[in-house]
């Protein structure tokens, strides 16, 4: 669940649909658990960074 290799052609439409949903969600800004502002961006898988308080934290693979 943490590698881009999973986007291979051997996955069905069900998975592709789910991935599209997840990607749409991860493009949005997220709420920071420290300052409460929607300034959190995903840095990499499971790592998020808040632009406001500059805190870096881990979350689920796609969103906090
Ligand atoms: Zn913050």
PDB file of the backbone (N, CA, C, O) and the ligand in Angstrom, with CONECT records:
HET     ZN  A 101       1
ATOM      1  N   UNK A   1       0.813  -1.213   0.000  1.00  0.00           N
ATOM      2  CA  UNK A   1       0.000   0.000   0.000  1.00  0.00           C
ATOM      3  C   UNK A   1       0.854   1.274   0.000  1.00  0.00           C
ATOM      4  O   UNK A   1       0.308   2.374   0.083  1.00  0.00           O
ATOM      5  N   UNK A   2       2.174   1.147  -0.090  1.00  0.00           N
ATOM      6  CA  UNK A   2       2.972   2.360  -0.004  1.00  0.00           C
ATOM      7  C   UNK A   2       3.963   2.494  -1.152  1.00  0.00           C
ATOM      8  O   UNK A   2       4.996   3.149  -1.022  1.00  0.00           O
ATOM      9  N   UNK A   3       3.640   1.874  -2.259  1.00  0.00           N
ATOM     10  CA  UNK A   3       4.534   1.972  -3.401  1.00  0.00           C
ATOM     11  C   UNK A   3       3.746   2.361  -4.652  1.00  0.00           C
ATOM     12  O   UNK A   3       2.594   1.965  -4.825  1.00  0.00           O
ATOM     13  N   UNK A   4       4.383   3.134  -5.507  1.00  0.00           N
ATOM     14  CA  UNK A   4       3.721   3.523  -6.746  1.00  0.00           C
ATOM     15  C   UNK A   4       3.647   2.347  -7.716  1.00  0.00           C
ATOM     16  O   UNK A   4       2.970   2.419  -8.742  1.00  0.00           O
ATOM     17  N   UNK A   5       4.337   1.283  -7.389  1.00  0.00           N
ATOM     18  CA  UNK A   5       4.312   0.100  -8.243  1.00  0.00           C
ATOM     19  C   UNK A   5       2.911  -0.493  -8.339  1.00  0.00           C
ATOM     20  O   UNK A   5       2.609  -1.243  -9.267  1.00  0.00           O
ATOM     21  N   UNK A   6       2.069  -0.158  -7.385  1.00  0.00           N
ATOM     22  CA  UNK A   6       0.736  -0.729  -7.394  1.00  0.00           C
ATOM     23  C   UNK A   6      -0.119  -0.203  -8.542  1.00  0.00           C
ATOM     24  O   UNK A   6      -1.199  -0.736  -8.797  1.00  0.00           O
ATOM     25  N   UNK A   7       0.340   0.819  -9.227  1.00  0.00           N
ATOM     26  CA  UNK A   7      -0.429   1.362 -10.340  1.00  0.00           C
ATOM     27  C   UNK A   7      -0.211   0.584 -11.630  1.00  0.00           C
ATOM     28  O   UNK A   7      -0.343   1.133 -12.724  1.00  0.00           O
ATOM     29  N   UNK A   8       0.114  -0.661 -11.502  1.00  0.00           N
ATOM     30  CA  UNK A   8       0.356  -1.498 -12.671  1.00  0.00           C
ATOM     31  C   UNK A   8      -0.919  -1.865 -13.390  1.00  0.00           C
ATOM     32  O   UNK A   8      -2.016  -1.673 -12.866  1.00  0.00           O
ATOM     33  N   UNK A   9      -0.774  -2.391 -14.583  1.00  0.00           N
ATOM     34  CA  UNK A   9      -1.948  -2.716 -15.416  1.00  0.00           C
ATOM     35  C   UNK A   9      -2.721  -3.937 -14.939  1.00  0.00           C
ATOM     36  O   UNK A   9      -3.818  -4.208 -15.425  1.00  0.00           O
ATOM     37  N   UNK A  10      -2.156  -4.671 -13.995  1.00  0.00           N
ATOM     38  CA  UNK A  10      -2.862  -5.873 -13.586  1.00  0.00           C
ATOM     39  C   UNK A  10      -3.929  -5.616 -12.521  1.00  0.00           C
ATOM     40  O   UNK A  10      -4.504  -6.550 -11.961  1.00  0.00           O
ATOM     41  N   UNK A  11      -4.175  -4.361 -12.258  1.00  0.00           N
ATOM     42  CA  UNK A  11      -5.229  -4.052 -11.301  1.00  0.00           C
ATOM     43  C   UNK A  11      -6.516  -3.684 -12.037  1.00  0.00           C
ATOM     44  O   UNK A  11      -6.472  -3.052 -13.092  1.00  0.00           O
ATOM     45  N   UNK A  12      -7.623  -4.065 -11.498  1.00  0.00           N
ATOM     46  CA  UNK A  12      -8.912  -3.875 -12.162  1.00  0.00           C
ATOM     47  C   UNK A  12      -9.463  -2.475 -12.009  1.00  0.00           C
ATOM     48  O   UNK A  12      -8.867  -1.617 -11.358  1.00  0.00           O
ATOM     49  N   UNK A  13     -10.603  -2.264 -12.617  1.00  0.00           N
ATOM     50  CA  UNK A  13     -11.226  -0.939 -12.604  1.00  0.00           C
ATOM     51  C   UNK A  13     -11.673  -0.544 -11.200  1.00  0.00           C
ATOM     52  O   UNK A  13     -11.740   0.638 -10.864  1.00  0.00           O
ATOM     53  N   UNK A  14     -11.973  -1.540 -10.397  1.00  0.00           N
ATOM     54  CA  UNK A  14     -12.418  -1.257  -9.038  1.00  0.00           C
ATOM     55  C   UNK A  14     -11.307  -0.524  -8.284  1.00  0.00           C
ATOM     56  O   UNK A  14     -11.548   0.475  -7.606  1.00  0.00           O
ATOM     57  N   UNK A  15     -10.116  -1.033  -8.417  1.00  0.00           N
ATOM     58  CA  UNK A  15      -8.969  -0.429  -7.741  1.00  0.00           C
ATOM     59  C   UNK A  15      -8.651   0.936  -8.348  1.00  0.00           C
ATOM     60  O   UNK A  15      -8.348   1.890  -7.631  1.00  0.00           O
ATOM     61  N   UNK A  16      -8.722   1.016  -9.657  1.00  0.00           N
ATOM     62  CA  UNK A  16      -8.434   2.294 -10.333  1.00  0.00           C
ATOM     63  C   UNK A  16      -9.404   3.379  -9.875  1.00  0.00           C
ATOM     64  O   UNK A  16      -9.015   4.527  -9.660  1.00  0.00           O
ATOM     65  N   UNK A  17     -10.660   3.003  -9.732  1.00  0.00           N
ATOM     66  CA  UNK A  17     -11.661   3.956  -9.271  1.00  0.00           C
ATOM     67  C   UNK A  17     -11.320   4.445  -7.870  1.00  0.00           C
ATOM     68  O   UNK A  17     -11.439   5.629  -7.555  1.00  0.00           O
ATOM     69  N   UNK A  18     -10.891   3.496  -7.038  1.00  0.00           N
ATOM     70  CA  UNK A  18     -10.560   3.832  -5.662  1.00  0.00           C
ATOM     71  C   UNK A  18      -9.333   4.745  -5.625  1.00  0.00           C
ATOM     72  O   UNK A  18      -9.279   5.691  -4.840  1.00  0.00           O
ATOM     73  N   UNK A  19      -8.376   4.462  -6.458  1.00  0.00           N
ATOM     74  CA  UNK A  19      -7.167   5.274  -6.512  1.00  0.00           C
ATOM     75  C   UNK A  19      -7.494   6.691  -6.973  1.00  0.00           C
ATOM     76  O   UNK A  19      -6.956   7.663  -6.444  1.00  0.00           O
ATOM     77  N   UNK A  20      -8.370   6.801  -7.954  1.00  0.00           N
ATOM     78  CA  UNK A  20      -8.759   8.123  -8.455  1.00  0.00           C
ATOM     79  C   UNK A  20      -9.409   8.936  -7.341  1.00  0.00           C
ATOM     80  O   UNK A  20      -9.167  10.136  -7.213  1.00  0.00           O
ATOM     81  N   UNK A  21     -10.220   8.281  -6.551  1.00  0.00           N
ATOM     82  CA  UNK A  21     -10.879   8.931  -5.430  1.00  0.00           C
ATOM     83  C   UNK A  21      -9.845   9.416  -4.412  1.00  0.00           C
ATOM     84  O   UNK A  21      -9.907  10.541  -3.917  1.00  0.00           O
ATOM     85  N   UNK A  22      -8.917   8.548  -4.125  1.00  0.00           N
ATOM     86  CA  UNK A  22      -7.866   8.881  -3.155  1.00  0.00           C
ATOM     87  C   UNK A  22      -7.020  10.035  -3.665  1.00  0.00           C
ATOM     88  O   UNK A  22      -6.674  10.939  -2.904  1.00  0.00           O
ATOM     89  N   UNK A  23      -6.685  10.007  -4.947  1.00  0.00           N
ATOM     90  CA  UNK A  23      -5.842  11.063  -5.499  1.00  0.00           C
ATOM     91  C   UNK A  23      -6.560  12.404  -5.484  1.00  0.00           C
ATOM     92  O   UNK A  23      -5.937  13.441  -5.253  1.00  0.00           O
ATOM     93  N   UNK A  24      -7.842  12.389  -5.725  1.00  0.00           N
ATOM     94  CA  UNK A  24      -8.615  13.629  -5.663  1.00  0.00           C
ATOM     95  C   UNK A  24      -8.578  14.178  -4.245  1.00  0.00           C
ATOM     96  O   UNK A  24      -8.491  15.388  -4.037  1.00  0.00           O
ATOM     97  N   UNK A  25      -8.642  13.300  -3.302  1.00  0.00           N
ATOM     98  CA  UNK A  25      -8.645  13.699  -1.899  1.00  0.00           C
ATOM     99  C   UNK A  25      -7.263  14.211  -1.481  1.00  0.00           C
ATOM    100  O   UNK A  25      -7.167  15.172  -0.719  1.00  0.00           O
ATOM    101  N   UNK A  26      -6.230  13.598  -1.956  1.00  0.00           N
ATOM    102  CA  UNK A  26      -4.903  14.004  -1.494  1.00  0.00           C
ATOM    103  C   UNK A  26      -4.445  15.312  -2.133  1.00  0.00           C
ATOM    104  O   UNK A  26      -3.472  15.916  -1.681  1.00  0.00           O
ATOM    105  N   UNK A  27      -5.135  15.751  -3.176  1.00  0.00           N
ATOM    106  CA  UNK A  27      -4.800  17.040  -3.779  1.00  0.00           C
ATOM    107  C   UNK A  27      -5.351  18.199  -2.955  1.00  0.00           C
ATOM    108  O   UNK A  27      -4.876  19.330  -3.058  1.00  0.00           O
ATOM    109  N   UNK A  28      -6.342  17.907  -2.152  1.00  0.00           N
ATOM    110  CA  UNK A  28      -6.931  18.944  -1.314  1.00  0.00           C
ATOM    111  C   UNK A  28      -5.986  19.298  -0.174  1.00  0.00           C
ATOM    112  O   UNK A  28      -5.060  18.555   0.150  1.00  0.00           O
ATOM    113  N   UNK A  29      -6.248  20.450   0.418  1.00  0.00           N
ATOM    114  CA  UNK A  29      -5.468  20.813   1.593  1.00  0.00           C
ATOM    115  C   UNK A  29      -6.106  20.175   2.810  1.00  0.00           C
ATOM    116  O   UNK A  29      -7.316  19.957   2.878  1.00  0.00           O
ATOM    117  N   UNK A  30      -5.258  19.892   3.748  1.00  0.00           N
ATOM    118  CA  UNK A  30      -5.731  19.190   4.928  1.00  0.00           C
ATOM    119  C   UNK A  30      -5.653  20.072   6.164  1.00  0.00           C
ATOM    120  O   UNK A  30      -4.897  21.042   6.226  1.00  0.00           O
ATOM    121  N   UNK A  31      -6.455  19.700   7.133  1.00  0.00           N
ATOM    122  CA  UNK A  31      -6.484  20.468   8.368  1.00  0.00           C
ATOM    123  C   UNK A  31      -5.331  20.054   9.270  1.00  0.00           C
ATOM    124  O   UNK A  31      -5.082  18.870   9.497  1.00  0.00           O
ATOM    125  N   UNK A  32      -4.646  21.052   9.769  1.00  0.00           N
ATOM    126  CA  UNK A  32      -3.524  20.791  10.657  1.00  0.00           C
ATOM    127  C   UNK A  32      -4.022  20.465  12.063  1.00  0.00           C
ATOM    128  O   UNK A  32      -4.842  21.198  12.616  1.00  0.00           O
ATOM    129  N   UNK A  33      -3.534  19.373  12.640  1.00  0.00           N
ATOM    130  CA  UNK A  33      -3.968  19.013  13.996  1.00  0.00           C
ATOM    131  C   UNK A  33      -3.352  19.897  15.068  1.00  0.00           C
ATOM    132  O   UNK A  33      -3.757  19.841  16.229  1.00  0.00           O
ATOM    133  N   UNK A  34      -2.379  20.709  14.689  1.00  0.00           N
ATOM    134  CA  UNK A  34      -1.707  21.572  15.674  1.00  0.00           C
ATOM    135  C   UNK A  34      -2.310  22.972  15.709  1.00  0.00           C
ATOM    136  O   UNK A  34      -2.618  23.488  16.784  1.00  0.00           O
ATOM    137  N   UNK A  35      -2.481  23.596  14.528  1.00  0.00           N
ATOM    138  CA  UNK A  35      -3.008  24.963  14.512  1.00  0.00           C
ATOM    139  C   UNK A  35      -4.440  25.023  13.978  1.00  0.00           C
ATOM    140  O   UNK A  35      -5.082  26.070  14.057  1.00  0.00           O
ATOM    141  N   UNK A  36      -4.944  23.918  13.438  1.00  0.00           N
ATOM    142  CA  UNK A  36      -6.323  23.865  12.997  1.00  0.00           C
ATOM    143  C   UNK A  36      -6.613  24.535  11.665  1.00  0.00           C
ATOM    144  O   UNK A  36      -7.776  24.673  11.287  1.00  0.00           O
ATOM    145  N   UNK A  37      -5.581  24.952  10.947  1.00  0.00           N
ATOM    146  CA  UNK A  37      -5.777  25.621   9.668  1.00  0.00           C
ATOM    147  C   UNK A  37      -5.600  24.631   8.510  1.00  0.00           C
ATOM    148  O   UNK A  37      -4.902  23.623   8.620  1.00  0.00           O
ATOM    149  N   UNK A  38      -6.250  24.958   7.418  1.00  0.00           N
ATOM    150  CA  UNK A  38      -6.138  24.082   6.248  1.00  0.00           C
ATOM    151  C   UNK A  38      -4.908  24.455   5.417  1.00  0.00           C
ATOM    152  O   UNK A  38      -5.013  24.931   4.287  1.00  0.00           O
ATOM    153  N   UNK A  39      -3.783  24.228   5.997  1.00  0.00           N
ATOM    154  CA  UNK A  39      -2.524  24.585   5.328  1.00  0.00           C
ATOM    155  C   UNK A  39      -1.586  23.391   5.235  1.00  0.00           C
ATOM    156  O   UNK A  39      -0.385  23.547   5.013  1.00  0.00           O
ATOM    157  N   UNK A  40      -2.138  22.211   5.405  1.00  0.00           N
ATOM    158  CA  UNK A  40      -1.304  21.019   5.414  1.00  0.00           C
ATOM    159  C   UNK A  40      -1.208  20.406   4.024  1.00  0.00           C
ATOM    160  O   UNK A  40      -2.209  20.154   3.353  1.00  0.00           O
ATOM    161  N   UNK A  41       0.007  20.183   3.632  1.00  0.00           N
ATOM    162  CA  UNK A  41       0.253  19.554   2.336  1.00  0.00           C
ATOM    163  C   UNK A  41       0.950  18.226   2.551  1.00  0.00           C
ATOM    164  O   UNK A  41       1.720  18.047   3.495  1.00  0.00           O
ATOM    165  N   UNK A  42       0.666  17.318   1.667  1.00  0.00           N
ATOM    166  CA  UNK A  42       1.323  16.022   1.751  1.00  0.00           C
ATOM    167  C   UNK A  42       2.715  16.140   1.141  1.00  0.00           C
ATOM    168  O   UNK A  42       2.864  16.556  -0.008  1.00  0.00           O
ATOM    169  N   UNK A  43       3.710  15.779   1.900  1.00  0.00           N
ATOM    170  CA  UNK A  43       5.087  15.848   1.424  1.00  0.00           C
ATOM    171  C   UNK A  43       5.443  14.579   0.665  1.00  0.00           C
ATOM    172  O   UNK A  43       5.929  14.620  -0.465  1.00  0.00           O
ATOM    173  N   UNK A  44       5.189  13.462   1.312  1.00  0.00           N
ATOM    174  CA  UNK A  44       5.362  12.179   0.647  1.00  0.00           C
ATOM    175  C   UNK A  44       4.424  11.197   1.342  1.00  0.00           C
ATOM    176  O   UNK A  44       3.648  11.580   2.217  1.00  0.00           O
ATOM    177  N   UNK A  45       4.501   9.950   0.952  1.00  0.00           N
ATOM    178  CA  UNK A  45       3.564   8.975   1.508  1.00  0.00           C
ATOM    179  C   UNK A  45       3.647   8.940   3.029  1.00  0.00           C
ATOM    180  O   UNK A  45       4.676   8.579   3.599  1.00  0.00           O
ATOM    181  N   UNK A  46       2.564   9.316   3.666  1.00  0.00           N
ATOM    182  CA  UNK A  46       2.492   9.253   5.116  1.00  0.00           C
ATOM    183  C   UNK A  46       3.102  10.436   5.842  1.00  0.00           C
ATOM    184  O   UNK A  46       3.062  10.493   7.071  1.00  0.00           O
ATOM    185  N   UNK A  47       3.668  11.389   5.099  1.00  0.00           N
ATOM    186  CA  UNK A  47       4.293  12.548   5.740  1.00  0.00           C
ATOM    187  C   UNK A  47       3.606  13.830   5.283  1.00  0.00           C
ATOM    188  O   UNK A  47       3.418  14.053   4.088  1.00  0.00           O
ATOM    189  N   UNK A  48       3.236  14.661   6.240  1.00  0.00           N
ATOM    190  CA  UNK A  48       2.521  15.892   5.944  1.00  0.00           C
ATOM    191  C   UNK A  48       3.236  17.069   6.577  1.00  0.00           C
ATOM    192  O   UNK A  48       3.910  16.927   7.597  1.00  0.00           O
ATOM    193  N   UNK A  49       3.084  18.219   5.968  1.00  0.00           N
ATOM    194  CA  UNK A  49       3.765  19.400   6.453  1.00  0.00           C
ATOM    195  C   UNK A  49       2.789  20.571   6.497  1.00  0.00           C
ATOM    196  O   UNK A  49       2.087  20.839   5.522  1.00  0.00           O
ATOM    197  N   UNK A  50       2.748  21.259   7.620  1.00  0.00           N
ATOM    198  CA  UNK A  50       1.878  22.415   7.746  1.00  0.00           C
ATOM    199  C   UNK A  50       2.629  23.687   7.368  1.00  0.00           C
ATOM    200  O   UNK A  50       3.712  23.955   7.887  1.00  0.00           O
ATOM    201  N   UNK A  51       2.050  24.462   6.467  1.00  0.00           N
ATOM    202  CA  UNK A  51       2.696  25.698   6.028  1.00  0.00           C
ATOM    203  C   UNK A  51       2.608  26.801   7.076  1.00  0.00           C
ATOM    204  O   UNK A  51       3.395  27.748   7.062  1.00  0.00           O
ATOM    205  N   UNK A  52       1.662  26.671   7.967  1.00  0.00           N
ATOM    206  CA  UNK A  52       1.436  27.730   8.956  1.00  0.00           C
ATOM    207  C   UNK A  52       2.374  27.585  10.151  1.00  0.00           C
ATOM    208  O   UNK A  52       3.119  28.509  10.477  1.00  0.00           O
ATOM    209  N   UNK A  53       2.336  26.434  10.796  1.00  0.00           N
ATOM    210  CA  UNK A  53       3.176  26.255  11.983  1.00  0.00           C
ATOM    211  C   UNK A  53       4.442  25.463  11.690  1.00  0.00           C
ATOM    212  O   UNK A  53       5.235  25.179  12.589  1.00  0.00           O
ATOM    213  N   UNK A  54       4.622  25.109  10.415  1.00  0.00           N
ATOM    214  CA  UNK A  54       5.850  24.441   9.960  1.00  0.00           C
ATOM    215  C   UNK A  54       6.089  23.094  10.629  1.00  0.00           C
ATOM    216  O   UNK A  54       7.220  22.614  10.708  1.00  0.00           O
ATOM    217  N   UNK A  55       5.020  22.503  11.101  1.00  0.00           N
ATOM    218  CA  UNK A  55       5.191  21.203  11.736  1.00  0.00           C
ATOM    219  C   UNK A  55       5.059  20.099  10.703  1.00  0.00           C
ATOM    220  O   UNK A  55       4.253  20.164   9.776  1.00  0.00           O
ATOM    221  N   UNK A  56       5.870  19.104  10.900  1.00  0.00           N
ATOM    222  CA  UNK A  56       5.833  17.950  10.025  1.00  0.00           C
ATOM    223  C   UNK A  56       5.301  16.793  10.835  1.00  0.00           C
ATOM    224  O   UNK A  56       5.721  16.568  11.971  1.00  0.00           O
ATOM    225  N   UNK A  57       4.391  16.073  10.258  1.00  0.00           N
ATOM    226  CA  UNK A  57       3.860  14.951  11.007  1.00  0.00           C
ATOM    227  C   UNK A  57       3.484  13.818  10.081  1.00  0.00           C
ATOM    228  O   UNK A  57       3.366  14.002   8.870  1.00  0.00           O
ATOM    229  N   UNK A  58       3.299  12.665  10.647  1.00  0.00           N
ATOM    230  CA  UNK A  58       2.945  11.500   9.852  1.00  0.00           C
ATOM    231  C   UNK A  58       1.460  11.238   9.959  1.00  0.00           C
ATOM    232  O   UNK A  58       0.823  11.586  10.953  1.00  0.00           O
ATOM    233  N   UNK A  59       0.922  10.629   8.936  1.00  0.00           N
ATOM    234  CA  UNK A  59      -0.484  10.288   8.943  1.00  0.00           C
ATOM    235  C   UNK A  59      -0.677   9.001   8.189  1.00  0.00           C
ATOM    236  O   UNK A  59       0.253   8.215   8.006  1.00  0.00           O
ATOM    237  N   UNK A  60      -1.908   8.797   7.752  1.00  0.00           N
ATOM    238  CA  UNK A  60      -2.139   7.661   6.871  1.00  0.00           C
ATOM    239  C   UNK A  60      -1.428   7.931   5.566  1.00  0.00           C
ATOM    240  O   UNK A  60      -0.933   9.037   5.346  1.00  0.00           O
ATOM    241  N   UNK A  61      -1.371   6.960   4.716  1.00  0.00           N
ATOM    242  CA  UNK A  61      -0.582   7.090   3.491  1.00  0.00           C
ATOM    243  C   UNK A  61      -0.999   8.272   2.638  1.00  0.00           C
ATOM    244  O   UNK A  61      -0.155   8.861   1.963  1.00  0.00           O
ATOM    245  N   UNK A  62      -2.279   8.639   2.646  1.00  0.00           N
ATOM    246  CA  UNK A  62      -2.741   9.658   1.720  1.00  0.00           C
ATOM    247  C   UNK A  62      -3.260  10.938   2.356  1.00  0.00           C
ATOM    248  O   UNK A  62      -3.204  11.997   1.731  1.00  0.00           O
ATOM    249  N   UNK A  63      -3.743  10.869   3.529  1.00  0.00           N
ATOM    250  CA  UNK A  63      -4.201  12.084   4.192  1.00  0.00           C
ATOM    251  C   UNK A  63      -4.119  11.905   5.702  1.00  0.00           C
ATOM    252  O   UNK A  63      -4.159  10.779   6.198  1.00  0.00           O
ATOM    253  N   UNK A  64      -4.007  12.988   6.420  1.00  0.00           N
ATOM    254  CA  UNK A  64      -3.842  12.908   7.872  1.00  0.00           C
ATOM    255  C   UNK A  64      -5.051  12.307   8.591  1.00  0.00           C
ATOM    256  O   UNK A  64      -5.042  12.183   9.816  1.00  0.00           O
TER     257      UNK A  64
HETATM  258 ZN    ZN A 101      -0.254  23.878  11.610  1.00  0.00          ZN
END
